[in-house]
Amino acid sequence: STTADGGHQPLGRAWLEDRGGILEDDFLEDPGGSVAGLLQPEDFSALALAPCPGSDSGGGRQEQECAVLATTAKRVVLMGAPSSSTAPSPAWVPRQLLRNVMGQAAPGPGSLALLDGRFLGVLDQSNSLLHVLDLQHDGRVINSYRLPHHRRDETGAWASICAGGGAFYAIEDHEQPSLWRFPVPMASLRS
């Protein structure tokens, strides 16, 4: 991330859960057995920039920028500068857990998109679902949309999303992908 003066700040990693290096007892007793018991460390899997909640200067302009991170443990977390620190911190810290266990698989690269500076789209790539969260209301899920199956011979998987101009855009997950536009009725999101 970049600070207002052009300096760079790392995203803190200490808050990630340690899910690595521990093997189940069955695996230790049977070294030739399955590696299904091997746990992986939690890590970042997707990133989107978003305004920090409550950082409006009064003119509708957001003073601080935050980051929304998805992790391999299926968490979606709002990251930002520490709010109670007197000295500037070299790393952003978690400010809010927006979602815990979003979909069947961990959100992958390209699965987060910000619409209208307020609504976070989270693509559940395994189920072709687009969940829309309201960042001004603690990440509450406003709606979930099932994206259409675009090919008869496949499951209709989607690779990534982005947003702009009152719509989400999704790209298909296959060899010759097309870009699709999904207009969002903004009035229904704000109600």
C-alpha positions as CSV (number, residue, x, y, z in Angstrom):
1,S,0.0,0.0,0.0
2,T,1.1,3.6,-0.5
3,T,0.8,6.4,2.0
4,A,-0.3,9.9,1.2
5,D,3.3,11.1,1.1
6,G,4.2,8.4,-1.5
7,G,5.8,6.0,1.1
8,H,4.9,2.4,1.1
9,Q,3.4,0.5,4.0
10,P,3.3,-3.3,4.3
11,L,0.1,-5.1,5.1
12,G,0.5,-6.8,8.5
13,R,0.7,-10.6,8.5
14,A,0.9,-11.4,12.2
15,W,-2.9,-11.7,12.5
16,L,-3.0,-14.6,10.0
17,E,-3.8,-17.8,11.8
18,D,-1.0,-20.3,11.9
19,R,-2.5,-23.3,10.1
20,G,0.8,-24.8,8.9
21,G,3.3,-27.4,9.9
22,I,0.9,-29.5,12.0
23,L,0.2,-33.0,10.9
24,E,-2.7,-35.2,12.2
25,D,-1.6,-38.1,14.4
26,D,-2.7,-40.7,11.8
27,F,-0.3,-39.2,9.3
28,L,2.6,-39.3,11.7
29,E,1.9,-43.0,12.5
30,D,1.6,-43.9,8.8
31,P,4.2,-41.9,6.8
32,G,3.1,-43.5,3.5
33,G,-0.5,-42.4,4.1
34,S,-2.5,-39.6,2.6
35,V,-1.4,-36.0,3.0
36,A,-5.0,-35.0,3.5
37,G,-4.2,-34.2,7.2
38,L,-1.5,-31.7,6.3
39,L,-2.7,-28.2,7.1
40,Q,-1.6,-25.1,5.1
41,P,-0.8,-21.7,6.5
42,E,-3.4,-19.0,6.0
43,D,-2.3,-16.5,3.4
44,F,-3.6,-13.6,1.3
45,S,-5.6,-14.8,-1.8
46,A,-7.3,-11.6,-3.1
47,L,-7.1,-7.9,-2.7
48,A,-9.3,-4.8,-3.4
49,L,-8.9,-1.2,-2.3
50,A,-11.8,0.5,-0.5
51,P,-12.5,3.6,1.5
52,C,-12.2,3.2,5.2
53,P,-15.6,3.3,6.9
54,G,-16.1,6.5,8.9
55,S,-13.2,8.4,7.2
56,D,-15.5,10.8,5.3
57,S,-14.2,14.4,5.7
58,G,-17.7,15.8,5.3
59,G,-17.6,16.7,1.7
60,G,-18.2,13.1,0.6
61,R,-14.5,12.5,0.1
62,Q,-12.9,9.6,2.0
63,E,-9.8,10.7,3.9
64,Q,-8.3,7.2,4.4
65,E,-7.9,4.2,2.1
66,C,-8.3,0.7,3.4
67,A,-7.7,-2.7,1.8
68,V,-10.1,-5.6,1.7
69,L,-8.2,-8.9,1.8
70,A,-9.5,-12.4,1.2
71,T,-7.5,-15.3,2.7
72,T,-7.0,-18.9,2.0
73,A,-9.0,-19.6,5.2
74,K,-12.1,-18.1,3.5
75,R,-12.1,-14.9,5.5
76,V,-12.7,-11.4,4.1
77,V,-11.0,-8.8,6.2
78,L,-11.0,-5.0,6.1
79,M,-7.4,-3.8,6.7
80,G,-6.2,-0.3,7.5
81,A,-3.9,1.9,9.6
82,P,-4.3,1.3,13.3
83,S,-6.9,3.7,14.6
84,S,-5.6,4.1,18.2
85,S,-1.9,4.5,17.6
86,T,-0.2,7.8,18.3
87,A,2.9,6.8,16.2
88,P,2.4,5.8,12.6
89,S,2.5,2.0,12.2
90,P,4.7,0.4,9.5
91,A,1.9,-2.1,8.8
92,W,-1.8,-2.1,8.3
93,V,-3.8,-4.2,10.7
94,P,-7.2,-5.9,10.6
95,R,-10.0,-3.4,11.3
96,Q,-13.0,-5.6,10.8
97,L,-13.8,-9.2,9.9
98,L,-16.3,-8.8,7.1
99,R,-17.0,-12.4,6.3
100,N,-15.9,-15.7,7.8
101,V,-16.2,-18.7,5.4
102,M,-17.4,-17.2,2.1
103,G,-18.3,-20.0,-0.3
104,Q,-17.0,-23.5,-0.6
105,A,-13.5,-22.5,-1.8
106,A,-11.2,-19.7,-0.7
107,P,-11.7,-16.5,-2.8
108,G,-9.0,-16.5,-5.5
109,P,-7.2,-13.7,-7.3
110,G,-9.7,-11.4,-9.0
111,S,-12.6,-12.4,-6.8
112,L,-13.0,-9.0,-5.1
113,A,-14.4,-5.8,-6.7
114,L,-15.6,-2.5,-5.3
115,L,-18.7,-0.9,-6.8
116,D,-19.7,2.8,-6.2
117,G,-17.1,3.1,-3.4
118,R,-19.3,1.2,-1.0
119,F,-20.4,-2.2,-2.3
120,L,-17.9,-5.1,-2.3
121,G,-18.5,-7.9,-4.8
122,V,-17.1,-11.2,-3.7
123,L,-17.1,-13.9,-6.5
124,D,-17.6,-17.4,-5.3
125,Q,-15.8,-19.0,-8.2
126,S,-16.7,-22.6,-7.2
127,N,-20.5,-21.9,-7.3
128,S,-20.7,-19.0,-9.9
129,L,-22.2,-16.8,-7.2
130,L,-21.6,-13.0,-6.7
131,H,-22.2,-11.9,-3.1
132,V,-22.6,-8.1,-2.7
133,L,-21.6,-6.7,0.7
134,D,-22.3,-3.2,2.0
135,L,-19.1,-1.8,3.5
136,Q,-21.0,1.0,5.2
137,H,-23.1,-1.5,7.1
138,D,-20.4,-3.8,8.6
139,G,-20.1,-5.9,5.4
140,R,-23.7,-7.1,5.5
141,V,-24.7,-9.2,2.5
142,I,-27.1,-7.1,0.5
143,N,-27.7,-9.6,-2.2
144,S,-26.3,-12.7,-3.9
145,Y,-26.6,-13.2,-7.7
146,R,-26.2,-16.5,-9.5
147,L,-24.1,-15.9,-12.6
148,P,-25.4,-17.7,-15.7
149,H,-23.8,-20.9,-17.0
150,H,-22.2,-19.6,-20.2
151,R,-21.3,-22.9,-21.8
152,R,-23.4,-25.9,-22.2
153,D,-20.5,-28.4,-21.9
154,E,-19.0,-26.8,-18.8
155,T,-20.0,-25.8,-15.3
156,G,-20.0,-22.1,-16.3
157,A,-17.1,-21.1,-14.0
158,W,-16.0,-17.5,-13.8
159,A,-12.3,-16.5,-13.4
160,S,-12.5,-12.9,-12.1
161,I,-14.6,-9.8,-11.6
162,C,-14.2,-6.0,-11.6
163,A,-16.7,-3.2,-11.3
164,G,-17.5,0.2,-12.6
165,G,-20.3,2.3,-14.1
166,G,-23.0,0.7,-12.1
167,A,-22.1,-2.9,-13.2
168,F,-20.0,-5.8,-12.3
169,Y,-17.9,-7.4,-15.1
170,A,-16.9,-11.0,-15.1
171,I,-14.6,-13.0,-17.3
172,E,-15.2,-16.6,-18.1
173,D,-12.8,-19.3,-16.9
174,H,-11.8,-21.1,-20.0
175,E,-9.4,-21.0,-22.9
176,Q,-11.1,-18.3,-25.0
177,P,-12.9,-16.3,-22.4
178,S,-15.5,-13.6,-23.0
179,L,-16.2,-10.5,-20.8
180,W,-19.7,-10.2,-19.5
181,R,-21.5,-7.1,-18.1
182,F,-23.9,-7.5,-15.2
183,P,-25.8,-4.2,-14.5
184,V,-26.7,-3.8,-10.8
185,P,-29.9,-2.0,-9.8
186,M,-28.3,0.5,-7.5
187,A,-31.6,1.5,-5.9
188,S,-32.1,-2.0,-4.7
189,L,-28.7,-2.1,-3.0
190,R,-29.2,1.2,-1.2
191,S,-32.6,0.3,0.3
